[in-house]
């Protein structure tokens, strides 16, 4: 079961459904369900209850989150616990988020970001901005910084972090600062799983500041599908049994 953040923008839910279809196609015979913490139905508690009623006894829950912040620590465990209290027994294993926690970023995550950036055909660029949604969680921001560092090494250029909300700097500010420091062609990598208002705002602000390209979100990139399956097959970081 995939659990996304959720958004009022219908494009975000469409992207999650596309990822679920891609994961299902890559793992024939394994049912794959999508759910959302907010704005879109069904929620994870409802899906877990339905799976238990249908006779399933084990489920793997993959948080479609790029940072291990509040939603991973609080909302998802609460949803699993609510399902356990109100339905038949179902053993649920919750995997790590898709972004890094205390280690280096998954190579597949970096490869997906590189794919999306390459699809923009930016030509040569001499600096990068990694634009993320934003969080007040300092540990989560450090994890975004690790991705930016790794992406900069990948391309051999400086890479700075920007946020669409909750923390500075904004994407336009980050692009302007790099240009003021001497960069002539600044590209923006989108650290987003789905399109929506945040990605739209980043695209507009970065373009106005002179960015040569803004990548699309990861959505159902093949590298992201492989990363989801590695989370499914890997060691759990927390578990709850109904």
ChimeraX commands (.cxc) that place a marker at each C-alpha (Angstrom):
marker #1 position 0.00,0.00,0.00 radius 0.5
marker #1 position 1.33,3.39,-1.03 radius 0.5
marker #1 position 0.53,6.37,1.22 radius 0.5
marker #1 position 0.89,9.84,-0.27 radius 0.5
marker #1 position 0.59,13.20,1.46 radius 0.5
marker #1 position -2.44,14.32,-0.51 radius 0.5
marker #1 position -3.26,17.63,-2.18 radius 0.5
marker #1 position -6.22,19.72,-3.25 radius 0.5
marker #1 position -4.71,19.66,-6.73 radius 0.5
marker #1 position -6.12,16.64,-8.63 radius 0.5
marker #1 position -2.88,16.26,-10.58 radius 0.5
marker #1 position -1.18,15.03,-7.41 radius 0.5
marker #1 position -3.62,12.15,-6.92 radius 0.5
marker #1 position -3.34,11.27,-10.61 radius 0.5
marker #1 position 0.44,11.03,-10.20 radius 0.5
marker #1 position 0.09,8.74,-7.19 radius 0.5
marker #1 position -2.29,6.47,-9.08 radius 0.5
marker #1 position 0.15,6.37,-12.00 radius 0.5
marker #1 position 2.94,5.33,-9.64 radius 0.5
marker #1 position 0.72,2.63,-8.12 radius 0.5
marker #1 position 0.00,1.26,-11.60 radius 0.5
marker #1 position 3.69,1.26,-12.46 radius 0.5
marker #1 position 4.61,-0.55,-9.23 radius 0.5
marker #1 position 1.86,-3.11,-9.89 radius 0.5
marker #1 position 3.15,-3.70,-13.41 radius 0.5
marker #1 position 6.65,-4.21,-12.06 radius 0.5
marker #1 position 5.49,-6.73,-9.44 radius 0.5
marker #1 position 2.85,-8.92,-11.17 radius 0.5
marker #1 position 0.56,-10.81,-8.85 radius 0.5
marker #1 position 0.97,-8.41,-5.93 radius 0.5
marker #1 position -2.01,-6.11,-5.30 radius 0.5
marker #1 position -0.94,-2.46,-5.00 radius 0.5
marker #1 position -3.22,0.11,-3.38 radius 0.5
marker #1 position -2.93,3.89,-3.23 radius 0.5
marker #1 position -4.06,6.01,-0.29 radius 0.5
marker #1 position -3.68,9.57,0.93 radius 0.5
marker #1 position -3.26,11.23,4.31 radius 0.5
marker #1 position -5.33,14.26,3.36 radius 0.5
marker #1 position -7.57,15.78,0.67 radius 0.5
marker #1 position -8.08,12.55,-1.34 radius 0.5
marker #1 position -9.87,9.31,-0.54 radius 0.5
marker #1 position -9.29,6.61,0.51 radius 0.5
marker #1 position -7.14,7.18,3.57 radius 0.5
marker #1 position -4.69,4.55,4.78 radius 0.5
marker #1 position -6.88,3.41,7.68 radius 0.5
marker #1 position -9.77,2.68,5.32 radius 0.5
marker #1 position -7.57,0.73,2.91 radius 0.5
marker #1 position -6.02,-1.32,5.71 radius 0.5
marker #1 position -9.47,-2.16,7.08 radius 0.5
marker #1 position -10.67,-3.20,3.62 radius 0.5
marker #1 position -7.61,-5.39,3.10 radius 0.5
marker #1 position -8.19,-7.12,6.43 radius 0.5
marker #1 position -11.89,-7.68,5.71 radius 0.5
marker #1 position -10.97,-9.10,2.31 radius 0.5
marker #1 position -8.88,-11.74,4.04 radius 0.5
marker #1 position -5.39,-10.36,3.68 radius 0.5
marker #1 position -3.21,-10.99,6.72 radius 0.5
marker #1 position -0.07,-9.03,5.87 radius 0.5
marker #1 position 0.54,-5.67,4.22 radius 0.5
marker #1 position 3.56,-3.49,3.50 radius 0.5
marker #1 position 2.96,0.26,3.74 radius 0.5
marker #1 position 5.32,2.51,1.80 radius 0.5
marker #1 position 5.18,6.22,2.73 radius 0.5
marker #1 position 5.45,8.27,-0.45 radius 0.5
marker #1 position 7.36,10.96,1.41 radius 0.5
marker #1 position 10.77,12.44,0.70 radius 0.5
marker #1 position 11.53,13.40,4.30 radius 0.5
marker #1 position 10.98,11.57,7.58 radius 0.5
marker #1 position 9.09,14.36,9.32 radius 0.5
marker #1 position 5.73,14.65,11.11 radius 0.5
marker #1 position 3.64,12.63,8.67 radius 0.5
marker #1 position 6.00,9.67,8.94 radius 0.5
marker #1 position 6.46,9.88,12.70 radius 0.5
marker #1 position 2.87,10.62,13.71 radius 0.5
marker #1 position 0.19,10.43,11.02 radius 0.5
marker #1 position 1.08,7.09,9.49 radius 0.5
marker #1 position 1.51,5.20,12.80 radius 0.5
marker #1 position -1.81,6.69,13.94 radius 0.5
marker #1 position -3.54,5.46,10.79 radius 0.5
marker #1 position -2.14,1.96,11.27 radius 0.5
marker #1 position -3.17,1.92,14.93 radius 0.5
marker #1 position -6.71,3.06,14.05 radius 0.5
marker #1 position -7.06,0.21,11.57 radius 0.5
marker #1 position -5.83,-2.28,14.17 radius 0.5
marker #1 position -8.43,-1.10,16.70 radius 0.5
marker #1 position -11.41,-1.38,14.41 radius 0.5
marker #1 position -10.93,-4.31,12.07 radius 0.5
marker #1 position -9.75,-7.89,11.70 radius 0.5
marker #1 position -6.15,-8.70,12.44 radius 0.5
marker #1 position -3.68,-7.45,9.85 radius 0.5
marker #1 position 0.09,-7.37,10.24 radius 0.5
marker #1 position 1.43,-4.11,8.81 radius 0.5
marker #1 position 5.06,-3.38,8.08 radius 0.5
marker #1 position 5.87,0.29,7.51 radius 0.5
marker #1 position 8.96,1.00,5.42 radius 0.5
marker #1 position 11.26,3.97,5.47 radius 0.5
marker #1 position 10.39,7.05,3.44 radius 0.5
marker #1 position 11.79,7.42,-0.08 radius 0.5
marker #1 position 14.25,10.14,0.86 radius 0.5
marker #1 position 17.32,9.59,3.03 radius 0.5
marker #1 position 17.11,9.50,6.82 radius 0.5
marker #1 position 20.59,9.51,8.34 radius 0.5
marker #1 position 22.45,8.01,5.41 radius 0.5
marker #1 position 23.26,8.92,1.83 radius 0.5
marker #1 position 20.46,9.21,-0.74 radius 0.5
marker #1 position 19.42,6.07,-2.58 radius 0.5
marker #1 position 21.16,5.96,-5.99 radius 0.5
marker #1 position 17.78,5.34,-7.61 radius 0.5
marker #1 position 16.40,8.56,-6.16 radius 0.5
marker #1 position 19.32,10.50,-7.60 radius 0.5
marker #1 position 18.94,8.72,-10.93 radius 0.5
marker #1 position 15.28,9.70,-11.05 radius 0.5
marker #1 position 16.12,13.34,-10.36 radius 0.5
marker #1 position 18.78,13.22,-13.07 radius 0.5
marker #1 position 16.28,11.71,-15.50 radius 0.5
marker #1 position 13.73,14.44,-14.95 radius 0.5
marker #1 position 16.36,17.16,-15.22 radius 0.5
marker #1 position 17.71,15.63,-18.43 radius 0.5
marker #1 position 14.22,15.60,-19.92 radius 0.5
marker #1 position 14.17,19.39,-19.78 radius 0.5
marker #1 position 17.19,19.50,-22.14 radius 0.5
marker #1 position 18.80,22.31,-20.15 radius 0.5
marker #1 position 22.05,22.26,-22.10 radius 0.5
marker #1 position 25.13,23.05,-20.09 radius 0.5
marker #1 position 24.51,24.56,-16.68 radius 0.5
marker #1 position 26.97,25.72,-14.05 radius 0.5
marker #1 position 24.80,25.58,-10.91 radius 0.5
marker #1 position 21.77,23.74,-9.58 radius 0.5
marker #1 position 18.92,24.39,-7.18 radius 0.5
marker #1 position 17.15,21.47,-5.53 radius 0.5
marker #1 position 13.63,22.76,-4.88 radius 0.5
marker #1 position 11.66,20.91,-2.18 radius 0.5
marker #1 position 8.25,21.38,-0.59 radius 0.5
marker #1 position 9.62,22.60,2.74 radius 0.5
marker #1 position 9.46,21.57,6.37 radius 0.5
marker #1 position 10.10,23.07,9.78 radius 0.5
marker #1 position 11.80,19.84,10.87 radius 0.5
marker #1 position 15.55,20.51,11.03 radius 0.5
marker #1 position 16.45,16.84,10.60 radius 0.5
marker #1 position 14.28,16.61,7.51 radius 0.5
marker #1 position 15.91,19.73,6.06 radius 0.5
marker #1 position 19.33,18.16,6.62 radius 0.5
marker #1 position 18.19,15.14,4.62 radius 0.5
marker #1 position 17.23,17.44,1.72 radius 0.5
marker #1 position 20.68,18.98,2.00 radius 0.5
marker #1 position 22.26,15.55,1.62 radius 0.5
marker #1 position 20.35,15.03,-1.60 radius 0.5
marker #1 position 21.47,18.44,-2.87 radius 0.5
marker #1 position 25.09,17.65,-2.03 radius 0.5
marker #1 position 24.90,14.31,-3.84 radius 0.5
marker #1 position 23.23,15.89,-6.86 radius 0.5
marker #1 position 25.91,18.56,-7.03 radius 0.5
marker #1 position 28.61,15.88,-7.00 radius 0.5
marker #1 position 26.76,13.99,-9.73 radius 0.5
marker #1 position 26.86,16.98,-12.06 radius 0.5
marker #1 position 30.05,18.58,-10.79 radius 0.5
marker #1 position 28.39,21.92,-10.02 radius 0.5
marker #1 position 27.27,23.77,-6.87 radius 0.5
marker #1 position 23.79,22.72,-5.76 radius 0.5
marker #1 position 21.75,24.76,-3.30 radius 0.5
marker #1 position 18.47,23.91,-1.57 radius 0.5
marker #1 position 15.27,25.96,-1.93 radius 0.5
marker #1 position 11.81,25.47,-0.44 radius 0.5
marker #1 position 8.30,26.20,-1.64 radius 0.5
marker #1 position 7.08,26.78,1.94 radius 0.5
marker #1 position 7.96,26.62,5.65 radius 0.5
marker #1 position 11.66,27.45,5.28 radius 0.5
marker #1 position 13.89,29.82,3.32 radius 0.5
marker #1 position 15.18,30.37,0.74 radius 0.5
marker #1 position 12.50,30.35,-1.94 radius 0.5
marker #1 position 13.42,29.00,-5.36 radius 0.5
marker #1 position 13.67,32.42,-6.98 radius 0.5
marker #1 position 15.94,33.65,-4.21 radius 0.5
marker #1 position 18.23,30.61,-4.51 radius 0.5
marker #1 position 18.50,31.07,-8.28 radius 0.5
marker #1 position 19.22,34.79,-7.89 radius 0.5
marker #1 position 21.92,34.16,-5.30 radius 0.5
marker #1 position 23.70,31.66,-7.53 radius 0.5
marker #1 position 23.55,34.07,-10.46 radius 0.5
marker #1 position 24.85,36.89,-8.26 radius 0.5
marker #1 position 27.78,34.69,-7.24 radius 0.5
marker #1 position 28.79,34.19,-10.86 radius 0.5
marker #1 position 26.69,31.31,-12.18 radius 0.5
marker #1 position 25.39,32.04,-15.67 radius 0.5
marker #1 position 23.13,29.05,-16.28 radius 0.5
marker #1 position 21.19,27.76,-13.27 radius 0.5
marker #1 position 18.91,24.73,-13.54 radius 0.5
marker #1 position 16.33,23.58,-10.99 radius 0.5
marker #1 position 15.78,19.98,-9.95 radius 0.5
marker #1 position 12.30,19.35,-8.52 radius 0.5
marker #1 position 12.34,17.34,-5.28 radius 0.5
marker #1 position 8.64,16.59,-5.59 radius 0.5
marker #1 position 6.80,13.34,-6.12 radius 0.5
marker #1 position 3.83,14.93,-7.88 radius 0.5
marker #1 position 2.78,18.13,-9.63 radius 0.5
marker #1 position 0.76,20.71,-7.76 radius 0.5
marker #1 position 0.71,24.26,-6.49 radius 0.5
marker #1 position 4.16,24.05,-4.90 radius 0.5
marker #1 position 5.81,22.86,-8.10 radius 0.5
marker #1 position 3.92,25.49,-10.08 radius 0.5
marker #1 position 5.16,28.20,-7.71 radius 0.5
marker #1 position 8.75,26.96,-7.96 radius 0.5
marker #1 position 8.55,26.89,-11.77 radius 0.5
marker #1 position 7.21,30.43,-11.96 radius 0.5
marker #1 position 9.62,31.94,-9.42 radius 0.5
marker #1 position 12.70,30.16,-10.76 radius 0.5
marker #1 position 11.87,31.15,-14.32 radius 0.5
marker #1 position 11.38,34.77,-13.31 radius 0.5
marker #1 position 14.78,34.70,-11.59 radius 0.5
marker #1 position 16.48,33.47,-14.76 radius 0.5
marker #1 position 16.68,29.68,-14.37 radius 0.5
marker #1 position 17.36,27.95,-17.68 radius 0.5
marker #1 position 15.23,24.90,-16.82 radius 0.5
marker #1 position 12.94,23.51,-14.11 radius 0.5
marker #1 position 12.54,19.76,-13.98 radius 0.5
marker #1 position 9.23,17.94,-13.64 radius 0.5
marker #1 position 8.36,16.00,-10.46 radius 0.5
marker #1 position 9.41,12.37,-10.15 radius 0.5
marker #1 position 5.84,10.98,-10.51 radius 0.5
marker #1 position 6.17,7.45,-11.97 radius 0.5
marker #1 position 9.80,7.55,-13.11 radius 0.5
marker #1 position 11.18,4.00,-13.49 radius 0.5
marker #1 position 13.85,4.74,-10.88 radius 0.5
marker #1 position 11.16,5.72,-8.38 radius 0.5
marker #1 position 9.26,2.49,-9.05 radius 0.5
marker #1 position 12.44,0.51,-8.35 radius 0.5
marker #1 position 13.03,2.50,-5.16 radius 0.5
marker #1 position 9.51,1.73,-3.92 radius 0.5
marker #1 position 10.11,-1.98,-4.53 radius 0.5
marker #1 position 13.44,-1.83,-2.69 radius 0.5
marker #1 position 11.61,-0.33,0.27 radius 0.5
marker #1 position 9.06,-3.15,0.08 radius 0.5
marker #1 position 11.76,-5.81,0.01 radius 0.5
marker #1 position 14.05,-4.19,2.59 radius 0.5
marker #1 position 14.30,-4.01,6.35 radius 0.5
marker #1 position 11.36,-2.32,8.14 radius 0.5
marker #1 position 11.97,0.74,10.26 radius 0.5
marker #1 position 8.82,0.37,12.35 radius 0.5
marker #1 position 6.03,-2.16,12.55 radius 0.5
marker #1 position 2.57,-2.48,13.99 radius 0.5
marker #1 position 0.51,-5.63,14.31 radius 0.5
marker #1 position -3.22,-5.53,14.66 radius 0.5
marker link #1:1,2 radius 0.2
marker link #1:2,3 radius 0.2
marker link #1:3,4 radius 0.2
marker link #1:4,5 radius 0.2
marker link #1:5,6 radius 0.2
marker link #1:6,7 radius 0.2
marker link #1:7,8 radius 0.2
marker link #1:8,9 radius 0.2
marker link #1:9,10 radius 0.2
marker link #1:10,11 radius 0.2
marker link #1:11,12 radius 0.2
marker link #1:12,13 radius 0.2
marker link #1:13,14 radius 0.2
marker link #1:14,15 radius 0.2
marker link #1:15,16 radius 0.2
marker link #1:16,17 radius 0.2
marker link #1:17,18 radius 0.2
marker link #1:18,19 radius 0.2
marker link #1:19,20 radius 0.2
marker link #1:20,21 radius 0.2
marker link #1:21,22 radius 0.2
marker link #1:22,23 radius 0.2
marker link #1:23,24 radius 0.2
marker link #1:24,25 radius 0.2
marker link #1:25,26 radius 0.2
marker link #1:26,27 radius 0.2
marker link #1:27,28 radius 0.2
marker link #1:28,29 radius 0.2
marker link #1:29,30 radius 0.2
marker link #1:30,31 radius 0.2
marker link #1:31,32 radius 0.2
marker link #1:32,33 radius 0.2
marker link #1:33,34 radius 0.2
marker link #1:34,35 radius 0.2
marker link #1:35,36 radius 0.2
marker link #1:36,37 radius 0.2
marker link #1:37,38 radius 0.2
marker link #1:38,39 radius 0.2
marker link #1:39,40 radius 0.2
marker link #1:40,41 radius 0.2
marker link #1:41,42 radius 0.2
marker link #1:42,43 radius 0.2
marker link #1:43,44 radius 0.2
marker link #1:44,45 radius 0.2
marker link #1:45,46 radius 0.2
marker link #1:46,47 radius 0.2
marker link #1:47,48 radius 0.2
marker link #1:48,49 radius 0.2
marker link #1:49,50 radius 0.2
marker link #1:50,51 radius 0.2
marker link #1:51,52 radius 0.2
marker link #1:52,53 radius 0.2
marker link #1:53,54 radius 0.2
marker link #1:54,55 radius 0.2
marker link #1:55,56 radius 0.2
marker link #1:56,57 radius 0.2
marker link #1:57,58 radius 0.2
marker link #1:58,59 radius 0.2
marker link #1:59,60 radius 0.2
marker link #1:60,61 radius 0.2
marker link #1:61,62 radius 0.2
marker link #1:62,63 radius 0.2
marker link #1:63,64 radius 0.2
marker link #1:64,65 radius 0.2
marker link #1:65,66 radius 0.2
marker link #1:66,67 radius 0.2
marker link #1:67,68 radius 0.2
marker link #1:68,69 radius 0.2
marker link #1:69,70 radius 0.2
marker link #1:70,71 radius 0.2
marker link #1:71,72 radius 0.2
marker link #1:72,73 radius 0.2
marker link #1:73,74 radius 0.2
marker link #1:74,75 radius 0.2
marker link #1:75,76 radius 0.2
marker link #1:76,77 radius 0.2
marker link #1:77,78 radius 0.2
marker link #1:78,79 radius 0.2
marker link #1:79,80 radius 0.2
marker link #1:80,81 radius 0.2
marker link #1:81,82 radius 0.2
marker link #1:82,83 radius 0.2
marker link #1:83,84 radius 0.2
marker link #1:84,85 radius 0.2
marker link #1:85,86 radius 0.2
marker link #1:86,87 radius 0.2
marker link #1:87,88 radius 0.2
marker link #1:88,89 radius 0.2
marker link #1:89,90 radius 0.2
marker link #1:90,91 radius 0.2
marker link #1:91,92 radius 0.2
marker link #1:92,93 radius 0.2
marker link #1:93,94 radius 0.2
marker link #1:94,95 radius 0.2
marker link #1:95,96 radius 0.2
marker link #1:96,97 radius 0.2
marker link #1:97,98 radius 0.2
marker link #1:98,99 radius 0.2
marker link #1:99,100 radius 0.2
marker link #1:100,101 radius 0.2
marker link #1:101,102 radius 0.2
marker link #1:102,103 radius 0.2
marker link #1:103,104 radius 0.2
marker link #1:104,105 radius 0.2
marker link #1:105,106 radius 0.2
marker link #1:106,107 radius 0.2
marker link #1:107,108 radius 0.2
marker link #1:108,109 radius 0.2
marker link #1:109,110 radius 0.2
marker link #1:110,111 radius 0.2
marker link #1:111,112 radius 0.2
marker link #1:112,113 radius 0.2
marker link #1:113,114 radius 0.2
marker link #1:114,115 radius 0.2
marker link #1:115,116 radius 0.2
marker link #1:116,117 radius 0.2
marker link #1:117,118 radius 0.2
marker link #1:118,119 radius 0.2
marker link #1:119,120 radius 0.2
marker link #1:120,121 radius 0.2
marker link #1:121,122 radius 0.2
marker link #1:122,123 radius 0.2
marker link #1:123,124 radius 0.2
marker link #1:124,125 radius 0.2
marker link #1:125,126 radius 0.2
marker link #1:126,127 radius 0.2
marker link #1:127,128 radius 0.2
marker link #1:128,129 radius 0.2
marker link #1:129,130 radius 0.2
marker link #1:130,131 radius 0.2
marker link #1:131,132 radius 0.2
marker link #1:132,133 radius 0.2
marker link #1:133,134 radius 0.2
marker link #1:134,135 radius 0.2
marker link #1:135,136 radius 0.2
marker link #1:136,137 radius 0.2
marker link #1:137,138 radius 0.2
marker link #1:138,139 radius 0.2
marker link #1:139,140 radius 0.2
marker link #1:140,141 radius 0.2
marker link #1:141,142 radius 0.2
marker link #1:142,143 radius 0.2
marker link #1:143,144 radius 0.2
marker link #1:144,145 radius 0.2
marker link #1:145,146 radius 0.2
marker link #1:146,147 radius 0.2
marker link #1:147,148 radius 0.2
marker link #1:148,149 radius 0.2
marker link #1:149,150 radius 0.2
marker link #1:150,151 radius 0.2
marker link #1:151,152 radius 0.2
marker link #1:152,153 radius 0.2
marker link #1:153,154 radius 0.2
marker link #1:154,155 radius 0.2
marker link #1:155,156 radius 0.2
marker link #1:156,157 radius 0.2
marker link #1:157,158 radius 0.2
marker link #1:158,159 radius 0.2
marker link #1:159,160 radius 0.2
marker link #1:160,161 radius 0.2
marker link #1:161,162 radius 0.2
marker link #1:162,163 radius 0.2
marker link #1:163,164 radius 0.2
marker link #1:164,165 radius 0.2
marker link #1:165,166 radius 0.2
marker link #1:166,167 radius 0.2
marker link #1:167,168 radius 0.2
marker link #1:168,169 radius 0.2
marker link #1:169,170 radius 0.2
marker link #1:170,171 radius 0.2
marker link #1:171,172 radius 0.2
marker link #1:172,173 radius 0.2
marker link #1:173,174 radius 0.2
marker link #1:174,175 radius 0.2
marker link #1:175,176 radius 0.2
marker link #1:176,177 radius 0.2
marker link #1:177,178 radius 0.2
marker link #1:178,179 radius 0.2
marker link #1:179,180 radius 0.2
marker link #1:180,181 radius 0.2
marker link #1:181,182 radius 0.2
marker link #1:182,183 radius 0.2
marker link #1:183,184 radius 0.2
marker link #1:184,185 radius 0.2
marker link #1:185,186 radius 0.2
marker link #1:186,187 radius 0.2
marker link #1:187,188 radius 0.2
marker link #1:188,189 radius 0.2
marker link #1:189,190 radius 0.2
marker link #1:190,191 radius 0.2
marker link #1:191,192 radius 0.2
marker link #1:192,193 radius 0.2
marker link #1:193,194 radius 0.2
marker link #1:194,195 radius 0.2
marker link #1:195,196 radius 0.2
marker link #1:196,197 radius 0.2
marker link #1:197,198 radius 0.2
marker link #1:198,199 radius 0.2
marker link #1:199,200 radius 0.2
marker link #1:200,201 radius 0.2
marker link #1:201,202 radius 0.2
marker link #1:202,203 radius 0.2
marker link #1:203,204 radius 0.2
marker link #1:204,205 radius 0.2
marker link #1:205,206 radius 0.2
marker link #1:206,207 radius 0.2
marker link #1:207,208 radius 0.2
marker link #1:208,209 radius 0.2
marker link #1:209,210 radius 0.2
marker link #1:210,211 radius 0.2
marker link #1:211,212 radius 0.2
marker link #1:212,213 radius 0.2
marker link #1:213,214 radius 0.2
marker link #1:214,215 radius 0.2
marker link #1:215,216 radius 0.2
marker link #1:216,217 radius 0.2
marker link #1:217,218 radius 0.2
marker link #1:218,219 radius 0.2
marker link #1:219,220 radius 0.2
marker link #1:220,221 radius 0.2
marker link #1:221,222 radius 0.2
marker link #1:222,223 radius 0.2
marker link #1:223,224 radius 0.2
marker link #1:224,225 radius 0.2
marker link #1:225,226 radius 0.2
marker link #1:226,227 radius 0.2
marker link #1:227,228 radius 0.2
marker link #1:228,229 radius 0.2
marker link #1:229,230 radius 0.2
marker link #1:230,231 radius 0.2
marker link #1:231,232 radius 0.2
marker link #1:232,233 radius 0.2
marker link #1:233,234 radius 0.2
marker link #1:234,235 radius 0.2
marker link #1:235,236 radius 0.2
marker link #1:236,237 radius 0.2
marker link #1:237,238 radius 0.2
marker link #1:238,239 radius 0.2
marker link #1:239,240 radius 0.2
marker link #1:240,241 radius 0.2
marker link #1:241,242 radius 0.2
view
